Amino acid sequence: MAEIAFEEICKLCGDKKPLRESHIFPNFVISWLRKTGSGYFRMPENPNIKYQDLPKYRLLCEDCEQRFSLKERYFSKNIFYPYLKNSPKKFKYSASLYYFLISILWRIVVSKLDAYKREHKNFSKEIDKAEDDWRFFLLGKKISINYDVHLFITDFVTGFRIPVRGFNRYMARGIDADVLSNSSECYVYVKFSRFCVFAPLTKYDESKWINTKIVNGDSIWSSPQEIRDRRIGNFFVERIKLAFRKLHGNISEKQRKSISEYQKKHIEKIMNSELGEALFYDSFSSVDTGFFPERNIGRNELCPCGSNLKYKKCHGRKHTAEN
C-alpha cells in the first residue's frame, strides 16, 4: 500500500489533500518484471545499486488514485496478462483502454512538466495544452479530446538479426518514457514491457502508423502492426545504445562479478524465464545496421522484422491490401 503524504495540491483534481506516493507505471507491471526477471532493478544512471522498487512520486490524492486504478485493473485483466500469455493476433477493447493510456501519458508529462518544457521549448505550448486537455479528460470534464494515441506491441525478434545489441531485452522488458521532438513534430512516449505508447502533440503523417491507433470507444486491436517512419526505428536504436552505454559504462567490476555469479547460480531459472528468452535471442543474433531500411521493401523480399516471411506475407500484408 502506497504511503500517505502530508497535504499538498493534487496534480489532477487540484484539491489540497494528503497525496499518495505511487509509481508512474502501474504496480502490476513492476510486479511482473520482478517475477519474470532477476527480482530487482538496476538503473542505467547508477547500475551499482540493486533496487527492489522503482521511484515513486507524490502526484495524486487517494480519490484520484482510485479513479486511475479502475482502468489499470481493466488493462491488467483484459489486455496485459492475456497478451503476454497468448500473444493474440487481435483483441477487443473498450474506451477504458484509451483512458488508461492517456492516464499513463499524463503522469509522465506532469511528473517532469517544467523540465520537458525547457528541453523542448519550441513545443512548450503544445506540452502545456496536452497536459491541460488530458487532465480535464481524465476528470470527466471533457468527453473527447483531439489527441491520437498509438499502441505498438512488440515481440521477440527471432530471425537472429537485430538492429542493436540488447534490442530484444529492451523491446520486450524495458521501462522508459520521454518527450520526443524534432524541428516540426513532438510526441510523448511511454514504454513498459512489450507495450509502446506514442501520443503526437503536433501534426504528423498518420498513414505511416499501421494498425496502431487506439480509439476512444469499442474497437479491435489487430496485428501485424507497422510504423513506417524510419525515425521511430532509429529512436529505438539510439535509446537502447544510450541505456546500455550508461549501464555497462558505469558498472563496477565488483557488480559485474556479482551479476555473473548470480547468473551461474540461477541459470536454469533465468533460461526458463522471459528474461532468459530475450537474452538468448540477443546473444545469438548478429547486429544489422540496415534493419530499418530507408528504401521501399519489395513485396517478395524477406520482411525486415526477422520473421523469415516475405514482406507481402508479414508486415507488408496491410500495405498490399490497401493497394
N, C-alpha and C positions, 0 to 999 in steps of 0.2 A: 504494500500500500504506500503510495507516494506521501511524503511528508507535507503537512500544512504549514505554510509560512505566515509571517505577520502580514497585516493588512496593507495591500498595495492596490494599484489600479489594474483590473483585469484587462488584458490587451484586446479581448474580444468584445465583451459587453460594456466595458468602460466603468463598471461599478467598483467601488472601493470595498474589497472583501479580502479575506485570507486567500492566498494563492497556493496552488499545488505545485510542488516540484515534480516535474514529469518529463518524459523523453519527448523529443521531436518525433521520433519514429515510434510506432505502436509497440507495446510490450511484447506482443506475440511474435513480432519479427525478431526482436532481440533474444527471446527465449528459444526460438527456432535456430538461430545462429549458434547459440551456446550448445544446444542439444546435438546439432549435426556437425559441429566442429570440435575445436580443442577445449571449449568450455570457458575461454576467456578471450579478451580482445587486446590487440596491440595497435596503438595509434601511430601512423607514419611519422608524426612530428616528434614522438617520444616512444620509440619501439622497445626501449629497455625496461618499460614498466608493463606488467600484466594487469589489465583492468578486468574486473568482474562485471562491470556495467559500462554503459555509455553515458555521456554527460546529460544532466537534467537542467531544465530551465524553469523559472517561475514566470509563466505567461498567463495562465488561466485560473479562474476561480473553480470551486467544486462543481457548480451548476454547469459551467461551460465545458469542463472536462467530461461530465456525464453526457452532455449533448454530443460530443465527439465520439464517446465510447460506444454509443449505439451503432454508429456507422462503421466503427472499427470492428465490432463483432460481426456485422454483416459481411465485411470484406474477408475477415478471417475464416468464417464458416463457409461462405459460398464461393470464394474465389481463391484466396491464398493457399490454404491447405489442400483443397481439391485439385488445384492446378499443379502444385508441387508433387502431389502423389500420382496423378494420372496423365498430366500434360495433354489435356483435351485439345482438339483442333478448333473447337468453338465452345462457348458457354453463353447462357442468357444472363443478363444483368438488369438491374433497375436503376432508378435515379440515385439510389444510395451509393452506387459506385462513384458517380460524378461528385457527389457531396464529399465522400471520403477523400478522393484525390485532391479536391480543392482545399480541404482542411489540412492536408499534408503540405501542399504548396504554400498555403497561407502561413502555417507555422514556420516554415523555412524562411520566408521573406521577413516576417515580423521579428524573428529571433535576432536578425542582424540587419534591420532595416536601414539604419543610418550608414553602416559600413557598405552595404550594397549600393546605396545611392551615391556615395563618394566614389566608389570604384567604377560605377557605370554612370557617371554624371550626365552623359548625353541622354540617358534614359531615366533620369531620376523622377520625372513627372509620370512616366508610364509605370514605374515601380510603385510610386505612391498611389496611383489610381487603381492598380491591380489590388494592392493591399486593402484599399478602401472598399472597392466593389466586392471582393471576396469576403471581407468581414461582414458586410451587410447581407450578402447571400447566405453565409453560414448562420447568421442570426435570424434568418427567415424574413428579413425586411426587403429583400428583392427576390422575386420569383425566378427570374432568369438573368444571366449576365452574358455579355458578348465576348467570352473568352473560350477558345478551343482548348481542349485537354487531350493529349495523346498518350496512350498507354502502349508501350513497346515491351513485350515479354520475351526475354532471351532464353536461350537453351545452350547446352554444351556444343561447341564446335568440334565435331567428331571426325572431320576429314584429315586431321593431323597437319593442318595448315592454319596458322593463327597470325594476326597482324602484328602482335607484340607479345613479349613474354608476360605471363600472368593473365592473359586475356580471359580464359575460362574462369579463373578464380574470381576475378573482378566482376565479370558479367553475370555469373551465377550466384555470387555470395556477397558482393560489395555493398556497402552503405555509403552513400555520397549525396551531396546536394550543393547547389550553387546557382548564381545568376550568371547567364552567359550573354555576351553581346559582341557584335561586330559593328561595322560602320552604319548598318541600316536595320538590323534586327536585334531583338532582345528576347530571351527565353528564361523561364525558371525551370530548373532541372532537379529532379529528385530520383534517387536510385536506392532500392532496397531489395535484397535477394535477387530474383530474376525480373523484377518489375521496374521499368524505367518510365518516368513520367516527365513529359515536356509540356509547358504552357507558354506559347508565344504571346508576348505582350505587344507586339507590333505586327504589321502586315508581313505575310510570309507566303511562300508558294505551297499551298495545301496539296497540290497534285503530286508532290514528292513524298507524301506521307500516305502509305497504302495500308488499309485495314488497321489503323492505329487510333483513329479519333473516337473518343467516348462522348456520347450524347447525354444530356440531362433528362433521362427518361428510360423507358424499357427498350432494350435493343439486344443485339447479339454481337459479341466479340468473336472474331474468327481469324485463323491463320491460313496461309502464310502472310506474314507482315513484311513490310519493306520500307526503309527510309532511303530515298534516292538522293538525298542531299549528302554529297561526299564530306561536307564539313562536319556532319554529325559523326561519321565514322572516324575522321581524323581527331575529333574532340575526344572520343573514347580512347583512342590510342595515346594521345598526349596526357590524358587524365591518368591512365594506367602507368605510363612511364614516370610521371611525377610521383605517384603514390609509392611505387616500388623503389624509385631512386631515394626517396626520403627514408623508406623502411630499411632498405639494405645499406644505405649510406650512413645512417645514424645508429645502427645497432652495434652493440659492443661484442667483443669476442666471447665474453662470458655468457651473454644471452644467446649467441649463435650456438655455443656448446650446449646450453640448456635446451634449446629447441631441438637440436639433433638428438640429444638423449631422450627427450620426450617422444619424438617420432619413433625411435627404435623400440622404446618400451611399449608404445601403444600402436605399433604398426598395423596389427590386424584390425583394431577398431577404426583407425584412420582410413585404411584402404576399403573398408566396407561402408564408409560414410559418403555423403555428397561431397564433402571437402576432399576426400581421397579421390573421388572421380574427377573433380576439377584439377587436382594436382597431377593425376595420371595423364589427362589429355594435354595439359600444359607441358609436362615433362617430355613427352614423346612427340610433340608437334614441332615442325620447323616454322620459323618466322618468315612470312611472305609479305614484303613491304607493298606489294601490289594487290593486297587482299581487298581493298576498297578501290576498284578501278575507276579512272576518270572517263574512260571511253564507254560507249554503249556496249552491252554484252549481247552477243549473238544468241538467237533462240536455241541453237543446238550445241552451244558451248556448255561446259560444266558450270554450275552455279557457284559463285564466289563464296557462298556461305560454308562450303566444305561438305555438303550433303552427298556429293558424288552423283547427283542427278543433273540432267540437262536443265539449263536455265528455264526453258519453257515448261518443264515439269515441276519446278520448285518455285523460287521467288518471282520468276517471270510469268507464272500462271495467271495472276491477276492482270498483269500488263497485257498479256495475249488476249484475255477475254475482253478487255476494254477496246482493243484494236480490232 
